[in-house]
């Protein structure tokens, strides 16, 4: 849904034709921070138009150049945009990522340790370069924020502040990935057990199988406690949404929601600690 959110968000500012919209998306560097997948720009424009979320405002004709179809967001499109915004802001499940490196680590013991280290180091070098560029972007955009702050009664001020949060988020994620890669390389380098040899036994001992059985049983208990927590959290969230819809002040509703969450979270933590006292 990211591409739809971006298209509708840009069109909410003002009507644009296809190529102009493409330039706006490129100029704001959305593709640097958002996975714009699921079809190209013109595919999404066509689908959004078919669904009634955007409409053709006018067609501009100039000489022998192709017609320029100017699109604008409709009222239903604006409602849909707000729905996408709200869903994206509170949907934790949709933000869960599955990193391909985790699948590789599950079987990395099949490769020589030095090769694993070399490949991880190469990835680290690439990420370091990306971080340097991202941190430069972060600094440069702060100047935009400073200038936007001087604009009286302008939506550009809050827009630039939220854009800064998006950039800061990506910087922090890169920094965390780099920290993890450095720590992973250090651990593999310092422990010869990461080297698997053909002479080693390929089957687990009875004791190891029992350890895995215990692990799986413990994880099942954690998952059960987590599922109960999520159900209670969703119920609290539904009450928050109901209060908002009924006209209750957002700050008051959020305060009540947070009090409920604090209680639910303490009970959840207690349940986990009962499973493993070492966590306390």
C-alpha positions in Angstrom: 0.0 0.0 0.0 3.0 2.3 0.3 2.9 3.3 -3.4 -0.8 4.2 -3.2 -0.2 6.2 0.0 2.5 8.2 -1.7 0.5 8.9 -4.9 -2.6 10.0 -3.0 -0.5 12.0 -0.5 1.3 13.9 -3.3 -2.0 14.5 -5.2 -3.6 15.7 -2.0 -1.3 18.7 -2.2 -2.3 19.6 -5.8 -3.4 18.0 -9.0 -0.6 16.7 -11.3 -0.1 14.8 -14.5 1.7 11.5 -14.6 5.3 12.6 -15.4 5.0 15.5 -13.0 3.9 13.2 -10.3 6.8 10.9 -11.0 9.2 13.9 -10.7 7.6 14.9 -7.4 8.1 11.4 -6.0 11.7 11.4 -7.2 12.4 14.9 -5.9 11.2 14.0 -2.4 13.4 10.8 -2.5 10.5 8.6 -1.4 12.1 5.6 -3.1 15.1 6.0 -0.8 12.9 5.3 2.3 9.8 3.5 1.0 9.5 0.3 -0.9 7.5 1.4 -4.0 6.5 -2.0 -5.3 3.4 -3.7 -6.7 3.5 -2.2 -10.2 4.6 1.0 -11.8 3.3 4.5 -11.3 1.0 4.4 -14.3 -0.4 1.0 -13.2 -1.4 2.5 -9.8 -2.8 5.6 -11.4 -5.0 3.5 -13.6 -6.2 1.3 -10.7 -6.8 4.3 -8.4 -8.9 6.0 -11.1 -10.9 2.8 -11.8 -11.6 2.6 -8.0 -12.8 6.2 -7.9 -10.0 7.5 -5.7 -8.6 9.9 -8.3 -10.1 11.4 -11.4 -9.0 13.3 -14.5 -9.3 17.0 -13.9 -8.4 18.1 -17.4 -6.3 17.2 -20.5 -3.6 19.6 -21.6 -2.6 19.6 -25.3 0.5 21.4 -26.6 1.6 21.1 -30.2 2.7 17.6 -31.3 3.4 16.5 -27.7 1.4 13.7 -26.1 -1.7 14.8 -24.1 -1.1 15.5 -20.5 -3.8 14.0 -18.2 -4.1 16.0 -15.0 -5.2 13.9 -12.1 -6.7 15.1 -8.8 -7.8 13.2 -5.7 -11.5 12.7 -5.1 -13.4 13.0 -1.8 -13.5 9.2 -1.6 -9.7 9.2 -2.4 -9.1 11.6 0.4 -11.0 9.4 2.8 -9.0 6.4 1.5 -5.8 8.3 2.0 -6.7 8.9 5.7 -7.5 5.3 6.1 -4.1 4.2 4.6 -2.4 6.8 6.9 -4.1 5.6 10.0 -3.5 1.9 9.2 0.2 2.5 8.4 0.7 4.5 11.6 -0.6 1.8 14.0 -0.1 -1.5 12.1 2.9 -3.2 13.8 2.3 -6.5 12.0 2.8 -4.9 8.6 6.1 -3.4 9.7 7.6 -6.8 10.5 10.4 -7.5 8.1 12.0 -10.8 7.1 15.6 -10.2 6.3 17.2 -12.6 3.8 20.4 -12.7 5.9 18.5 -14.5 8.6 17.8 -17.4 6.3 21.4 -17.4 5.2 22.7 -17.5 8.8 20.6 -20.6 9.4 22.8 -22.5 7.0 26.0 -20.4 7.0 27.8 -23.2 8.8 27.9 -25.0 5.5 30.4 -22.5 4.2 34.0 -21.9 5.3 34.2 -19.5 8.2 36.6 -17.1 6.3 34.2 -16.9 3.4 31.3 -16.1 5.7 33.4 -13.4 7.3 34.4 -11.9 4.0 30.9 -11.7 2.7 29.6 -10.2 5.9 32.5 -7.7 5.8 31.5 -6.7 2.2 28.0 -6.1 3.4 29.2 -4.0 6.3 31.4 -1.9 3.9 28.4 -1.3 1.7 26.2 -0.3 4.7 28.9 2.0 6.0 28.9 3.9 2.7 25.1 4.0 2.7 25.1 5.4 6.3 27.6 8.2 5.3 25.2 9.3 2.5 22.1 9.0 4.7 23.7 11.0 7.5 24.6 13.7 5.0 21.0 13.7 3.8 19.9 14.0 7.4 22.1 17.1 7.9 21.1 18.7 4.7 17.4 18.2 5.4 17.7 19.9 8.8 18.5 23.1 6.9 15.2 22.6 5.1 13.5 22.2 8.4 15.1 25.4 9.7 13.9 27.4 6.6 10.4 25.9 6.8 10.2 27.0 10.5 10.3 30.6 9.3 7.3 30.1 7.0 4.3 31.6 8.9 1.1 29.6 8.8 2.4 27.1 6.3 1.8 23.4 6.1 5.5 23.1 5.0 6.6 23.4 8.6 4.9 20.3 9.9 5.5 18.5 6.6 9.3 19.1 6.9 9.3 18.0 10.5 7.6 14.7 9.7 9.9 14.2 6.7 12.9 14.7 9.1 11.4 11.9 11.3 11.3 9.6 8.3 15.0 10.3 7.4 16.0 10.0 11.1 14.3 6.6 11.3 16.2 5.3 8.3 19.5 6.5 9.8 18.8 4.7 13.1 17.9 1.5 11.3 21.2 1.6 9.3 23.1 2.3 12.5 21.5 -0.7 14.2 22.2 -3.0 11.3 25.9 -1.8 11.2 26.2 -2.4 14.9 24.8 -5.9 14.6 27.1 -6.8 11.6 30.2 -5.6 13.5 29.2 -7.7 16.5 28.4 -10.7 14.4 31.8 -10.5 12.6 33.5 -10.1 16.0 31.8 -13.2 17.4 32.5 -15.4 14.4 36.1 -14.3 14.3 36.7 -15.0 17.9 35.1 -18.5 18.2 36.4 -21.5 16.2 33.2 -23.3 16.8 31.6 -21.4 13.9 33.8 -23.5 11.6 32.0 -26.7 10.6 34.1 -29.6 9.4 33.1 -32.7 7.5 34.4 -34.9 10.3 31.8 -33.5 12.8 28.7 -35.5 13.6 25.7 -34.4 11.5 23.2 -35.8 14.0 22.2 -34.3 17.3 22.7 -36.1 20.6 19.8 -37.1 22.8 20.7 -34.3 25.2 20.7 -31.7 22.5 17.3 -33.0 21.1 15.9 -32.7 24.7 17.3 -29.1 24.9 15.5 -28.2 21.6 12.3 -29.9 22.8 12.4 -27.8 26.0 13.1 -24.7 23.9 10.1 -25.3 21.7 7.9 -25.9 24.7 9.0 -22.7 26.3 8.5 -20.7 23.1 5.0 -22.1 22.8 4.2 -20.7 26.3 5.7 -17.3 25.4 3.6 -17.3 22.2 0.4 -18.1 24.2 1.2 -15.2 26.6 1.9 -12.9 23.7 -1.4 -13.8 21.9 -3.3 -13.0 25.1 -1.5 -9.7 25.4 -2.3 -8.8 21.7 -6.0 -9.6 22.2 -6.2 -7.3 25.2 -4.2 -4.6 23.4 -6.5 -4.8 20.4 -9.5 -4.5 22.7 -8.1 -1.4 24.3 -7.3 0.0 20.8 -10.9 -0.6 19.7 -12.1 1.4 22.7 -9.7 4.2 21.7 -11.0 4.2 18.1 -14.6 4.2 19.4 -13.9 7.2 21.7 -12.4 9.2 18.8 -15.3 8.4 16.5 -17.7 9.6 19.2 -16.0 13.0 19.4 -13.9 12.5 22.6 -10.8 14.7 22.6 -7.8 12.8 21.1 -5.4 13.7 23.9 -7.9 12.5 26.5 -8.6 9.3 24.6 -4.9 8.6 24.2 -4.3 9.1 27.9 -7.0 6.6 28.8 -5.6 4.1 26.2 -2.1 4.4 27.6 -3.2 3.8 31.1 -4.9 0.6 30.0 -1.8 -0.4 28.0 0.4 0.1 31.0 -1.7 -2.3 33.1 -1.9 -4.9 30.3 1.9 -4.7 29.7 2.7 -5.2 33.4 0.6 -8.3 33.5 2.2 -9.6 30.3 5.7 -9.0 31.7 4.7 -10.8 34.9 3.5 -13.8 32.8 6.8 -14.0 31.0 8.8 -13.7 34.2 6.9 -16.6 35.6 8.0 -18.7 32.7 11.6 -17.7 33.2 12.6 -16.1 36.5 16.0 -15.2 35.0 14.3 -12.5 32.9 13.6 -10.4 36.1 
